[in-house]
Amino acid sequence: MSDTSPDSITKALADNRARWDEVVDIHVGSDFYRVEEFKSGETSLDPLILSELGDISGLRLLHLQCHFGLDTLSLARAGADVTGLDFSSKAIEAANRLAAETNTKSRFVEGRVEDAPIVAGTDFDLVFTSWGVLMWLPDITRWAETIAACLRPGGRFYIAEGHPALWMFEDTKEAYLENMHIVRSYFLDGAQHWENIHDYAEPGVSLTHHRSHEWQHGIGEVVTALASAGLRIDFLHEHDKLVWPGIPGMVKTDNHYYRAPEGAPRPPMAYSISARKV
């Protein structure tokens, strides 16, 4: 069966949903997500996102792939009227609990990204998504078309994401860039299949649902999809920092980012895009 057949994609997405359902409670209780700090009043949004989003007070905002809603609620605290969407029913349940516990007004709906116009609505001022989201989507063209359908004319889209160039590398040592090898192409077709019993937020936890499937989307593919869907690119920025250690040996420099060690080469670690519906 081809990786691109509808049945194969449906099975892959079901595997991914089962894994994400399983990790919700793990993530809510993990120090990785700093939920207790959020409950005490801190934002979960990192400085890059905050600086590039600007003032969002009063905006109708749609957060795609919101997981258990931590960033969604931080966006609401910043003054936006926010709807969060995720395909995991357990994530939506956890998001609603967290909203009630922190008395933060927001709305959460369950559905895949392409369901957004129906289950979340349209005419949003801003559609937002960030960090580790695109790899879970098989069809980036449909993703961009969905974003355009959800925005009002003149509405804005924003994404911050790990750089797809990181997919190419694998390091056999813990030292930064030591024995770094290119092990896969930047240009990959179809799903990439993984077997991993460990969770990134709590590596010591063994998962029952250890199979996952991811799709590589290069920056050119992403920008072209957005432009083809009728969005004008305002900026494309590349960054030398990331909110997780994308390469072994990266150094955590603060509560938000990992970077290359001092004096070491700095490959692109992340990128961000802002675009408007014309």
N, C-alpha and C positions, 0 to 999 in steps of 0.2 A: 504494500500500500504506500502510495506516495506521501511524502511529508506535506505536500500542498493540497491533498484531497480534503474535502469538507469533513469526512469522517475522521481523518487523522488529526486535523486541527481541533475538532470537537473533543476528541479523546485527550489531546495534549492540554487543552484548556481545563478539562475536568481534573486532570492530575494536578495542574497548578492550583486550581481552586481548593482542592483537598489539602494541599500543603499549606496554603495561606490560611485556611480555616484552622489548621492545627497550630500554627505559630501565633495566632492572635493573643491568647492568654500569656504565652511566653514573652511576647514583645511588650505587652502592657506591664508586666512585672519586671522587665529588664532595665538595668541601669543604662543600657545603650540608648534608649529613647528618653530617658530623663523625665519620666512622667511625674515623679514627685516634685521636681523643680517646676514643671508646668503648673501643677496644682498650687504651688506656693506663689504663683504669679508671673513666672518667667515665660517668655515666648519660646516656642519650639523652632521657630524660623531662624535660619542662620543669617549672619550679617550680609552676605552676598545677595540673598533673596530680598531681604528688607531694603537694601540700598537700591536695587534695580526695580522693585515693585513700586516704590514710592508710596504716596498717600493713597490708601484704598478706602478711606472712610466714606460710607454712603453708597458704595458700589454693590450691585448685584453680582455675586461671584460664584462660579462653579469650580469646584475642586475635583478633578478627575483622579481616579485611583487613590483615594484618600486613606486607605488602610483603616486603622481604628480611630482616625479623626483628629489626631493631635495637632497637625498643621492646620486643619480645617478650623478648629476651635481657636488657634492662635490668630488666624485671619479674621475670625469673628471678633476677637478681642481688639483687633486693630480697627474695628468699626465697619467692616463689610457685612452685608447680608448674604450669608454663605450657605450653599448647598454642597454637601460632600457625596460623592458617588464611589462605590466599590462593589466588586463582584462577589465578595465574601459576605455571606449573611452573618457570620460570627463577628466579622469586623464591624459591620453596621450596628449590631447589638452592643458591642463594646463601645463604639463611638457615642451611641445614645446614652449609655450609662455614664460615660465620662462627661458628656455635656450636662446631664442632670446633676452629677456630683459637683461640678464646678459652676453650676448655674450660668452656663454660657449658651446663649441663644444661637441655634443653628438647625439645619435640616439635613438628614441623611437618608439616602435612597440606595437600594440595592440594584445593581445591574452592570452589565458589561459596558465598556466605553461607548460602543456604537448604539446602545440603548438610551444614551443620555438625553437626546431631544424629547423622547417620549416620557421617560420616568423622572427626569429632572427639570425639563422645560427648555425654553429658548429665550432670546433677547437678553442674555447676560451682558453686563459691562465688561467682565473679565473672566476668562477661563484660565485656570492655573493647574500646573502639575509639576512634580519635582522628584528628583533623586531615585534612580533605579526603577523607572516606570516603563520605558519604551521597549525594553527587552522582553516584556511579557505580552506584547501585542504582535500578532502575526501579520497584520495588514496596516501599514503606516499611511497608505493613501486614504483608506476608510477612516482612520483616526483623524487625519487632517480635515476631511470632509465633515466629520462629526463636530469638530471644534467650530468650523465655519457655520454650521447649522445652528449651533448653540449661542453664537454671538449676535448681538445687534449690529447694525451697520455702524462702523467706527469703533466697535468694541475691540478689546485687546486680548491677546493670548500671550502667556508667559510660561517658559519652561526653564528649569535648571536641571542638568543631567550629567551623568558620568560620560566621559569622552569615549566614543566607540573604538578608538585606537587601542585602548587598554585590553580589548578582547584578544589582540594579537599575541600577547606576551604571557609567558609563564616563567617563573623564577624557581630554580631548584635549590636556592640558598635563601637564608633569612636576610642576608645583607642586601642593601638596596642595589638593584641592577647587577648583582654579581651572578655571572652565568645566566644572564637573561637571554631567553631564546624566543624567537618568533615561532609559535607552534600552530597558529591557524591564520587563515586569510582575513584581511579586513573585509573582503567581499564574500559573504556567506549567504547561500540560498537555503531556504527551508528552516525547519526547527533544529536547534542544537539540543541534544538530549543529555541530561545530567543525572547521575545517581549520587546523592549526597545526604547522609543521615544527619548531618550537623546543620545547625541554624547559625546565621551570621551574627545575630545579636547575642546568642548564648551558645557558643561553640561546644560547651560541655553537655548539652542536651541532645539526646538521640531522638530523631523523629521517626514516626511510623510511616509517614508519606515522604519518602526520600527521593522520589522521581520528580523531575521538573523539566520544562521545555522552554527554551528562550529563542528569540529571533534577533539577529543583528541588524541594526539600521544605521548606516553611515550618515554623517552630517549632510552630505549632498542629497541623499535620499530624503532626509527629514525636511530640509529647506525647500526642496523641489515640491514635495507633497503639500506643504503649507502654501507656497506660492500658487500652485495649481488649483488649490481649493479657494483661492480668492483672498488670501491674506498677504499684505505687504510687509516685508521684513523691515523692522525699524533698526534692529541690531542683532548681530551674532558675535558673542564674546567667547573667547577661550580662556581657560583658567589653569593655574599651576597648583591648585588645591582641590581637595575632595573631602566629602563628609564621611568616607570610609577608606581604609587602606587598600587602594586598588592595586598597588604593587607591594610585595613584601619588603619590609625595611623602611617604608614611609614613616615619618615622624609625626606624632600628634602634637600640634603646636598650641592648641587651646581647646576649649570645650566643643569646638565645631569642626576643625579641619585637620587633615593630614597633608603633609607636604614632603617633598624630597629633602633628604638631609642637607645641611649647609654645605655649599660648594659642589653638590652633585648635579648631574644633568637633570633638566626639568622637562620631561615630555608633557604634552597636554593631558590634564587630568579630568577636566570638566568643561562644559560649555553651557551657555545660556542664550536664549532667543526671546526677543519680544517682537510681536507682529500685530498688525491691525487688519480688521475686516474692511475691505474697500467697498 
